[in-house]
Amino acid sequence: MLAVFEKGERIRHIGHLDIQRSVQRGLRRSGLPVAYSQGFNPHILITFASALSTGACGKREIMDVTMAGDVEAEEFLEKMNRAMPPEMQLKEARAVDNKHPSLMGMVAAADYDLLIRDEAQGEKLAAALPEMMKKDQIMATRKTKTKLSECDIKPLIYSLYAEKKDGKTHLRAMMTLTERESCKPQMLLEALKAQAGIEAEVRMLVTREGLYGLNETGALAPLENM
Amino acid sequence: MDYREKFEMALEKVQKAPRYTGGEMNTTVKAWDETPLHFGFCFPDTYEVGMSHLGLKILYGLINRESWSLCERFFMPWTDMIELMQKEEIPLLSMESRRPLNEFDVIGFTLQYEMSYSNILAMMEMGGVPLEGTERGEKDPIVVAGGPCAFNPEPLAPFIDAFMIGDGEDVMTELNRVILRRKTEGWTREECLRELAKLEGVYVPSLYDVTYEEDGRIRAVTPNCPEAPATVKKRVVVDLNNTYYPEEIPVPYTEVIFDRIMLEIMRGCTRGCRFCQAGMLYRPVRERSLEKLTDLAEKLQEATGYEEISLSSLSSGDYTCLPELIRTLMRNMKEKRVSISLPSLRIDSVLKESLEETQQVRKTSLTFAPEAGTQRMRDVINKGVTEEDLLEKVRDAFSGGWNSVKLYFMDGLPTETEADLDGIADLARKVVGEYFAVPKDQRARGLRVTVSVSIFVPKPFTPFQWAPQDTIETVFAKTEHLKKVLNIKGVTFNWHEPYVSFMEACFARGDRRMGRVLQKAYEKGCILDGWNETFRFDKWMEAFKECGLDPAFYANREREKDEIFPWDHIDSGISKSFLWRENEKALRAETTRDCRKGCNGCGLQKWKGVCGYANAGSV
């Protein structure tokens, strides 16, 4: 069963492992027939398309649950939404067969909404955006657990624009997200801050609006529909 | 920016934000304006500790169940959050609707251990509640407290308006009803407190005067108004089957210490271990029925999705139909892949069969608490366990495939000698021997024996309430000795620094003047004293000095038989004469039988129909 769920704003600081555990307990509460792994410490067979960072909200996160029996999508949705807390409700579900390819391998990009908390900063960033996109290279710092490295994020940006909602600037970015490489919202923000000449801390609320894969024609398409 | 926005900002900067976010499964957010009475449940320690506590879950469900009352939770923030809250002027907020503490009608602290007392002051101050009862006005909440430490309420008397003594399920609702009438009938604070004092099991410290002898001992504790009874009787819920137990409990997102269903199978204990305060306070023993428990387990599992159920009580091995209970639970839960664990395993219970069943799910480490190293010492403390009992159980465990055993002991018990300390090492060595006696191909690899030795803290309402605690120097010397003798292959020795236990001893048997020490230490920055990284012994000692009090008076002094204790006006049901008799028997290393084998006349027999094992004719 492929399902789209939300990670609400209130629980955005909950890490991926805790989110996974919460979904598993939700499945156990739902009474739905879920499949367990074999072995001494059996666990529910479930995969997530992509781990969402601590601190970020998710509008359309995707999971794939292996069922132990036939379940209709509507029943799955209804029972799970009764079993999940308000901040983690499911939006859609679709039965897929066991041969469905791995979600993780299919993810190509993510659509982010970055709400800039301070509007003065937001305007500056929005103003700097066209200049930055004109450049041949956009350098940003990639942080891994062990090292910092410089990389060009321009090829990783599918689209990027600024918009205003309720008097606040939002940056909308479709950026590469694969198992191999990705551009994180923080990397984009650092590059844009440098362009706008902002040194102060910029507070933003990151919302991942959706996950995308590449269809037969090589175009981005919502992952949940693939 | 309002405080809620500032709070959101702070969440981005703290180390463990999930402990502050709330919104967990099975939490209740009731409509504030439509609910007349607002109860703020305060756990004076971190979220991870508080959310592991069964009492919180019981009272949370119980208060929210009533249409006219709501309950929201408060926890002690960690130091990084406290700093941000102070800097940004963010008040202490509830987990549910994020309202400041001082907007609640009642705030209730649970008193689980003495070293959480400074957190109570910190939480009140952060929540905008005046610390001392006498400073509170008509708009301020009524501050109440309950839990085991409420049995000696005196150190907290200046700060708490009313204490609930004993089982909370019934008195909680009665107390809330009275406080609701403060609102509806416009009672003054004073009127409300006097009404509260009329409830059985409620102690209002401001209605009592304390006088002292010149040497610091108590001369008398006297009620100063007609509503206050001379002694406050603890509350007892007689029938657990008909006492509220939640069928849904909050499920934290983040991992907490006990992240599982806790099924309270019984309350109280009949063993009569002489060091054990819980064993005296929670008397009489009351069991939940097998039917009730299997039903509760089913409902709780469905409501939480938890993977583990632990049976909770002071002595689960004594539950009348334990093997049957375990068998039934295992049968019901197998399909759902839920494991059953037995935390306070007593080694003299007939558990072999049950052990074999436990292993079908998971082999966790086994915990035994012989408490003392020699038979003489175990007789002194009335721990009715023999070496052969222990070794037999360990043998069963090792041949059943376990490789990890934890052994709990205490040092500093009354009459203890070096031979008793050496006995701990002897016992550990014999446990190791049992492991190697199992043929190599039949035992699990990688033996781990952990010996934990904690420091004895004499507690009120126990036969050792007269006893001195070992001085800090003595404890250090004993620890050094233990380190030497416990240097055994396969054995890990865990010991404790004596400072926290020393402070615990001061509060456990402290009087009202300890409240001044507490406040002084808090002003000096003492908070989160239960945590090594934040405990500041030097500040506590300064506080004693500035208050002109000697900590040794509370911790290390041997009391006379007839001394009036700070808690003598609290009636736990256990008579002082019984405790003294037990104390004398202890010094002679004489044991007392389990109540199930015959009434020992602890005093509960005076409350007719309360204890199922009471013999009215006993003294």
Interface residues (C-beta under 8 A of the other chain):
Chain A: G8 R10 I11 H13 I14 G15 D18 I19 R21 S22 Q24 R25 G26 L27 R28 R29 G31 Y36 N41 P42 T54 G55 A83 M84 P85 P86 E87 R203
Chain B: M9 L11 E12 A17 P18 T21 G22 G23 E24 M25 V251 Y253 T254 E255 E302 A303 T304 G305 Y306 E307 K336 R337 R362
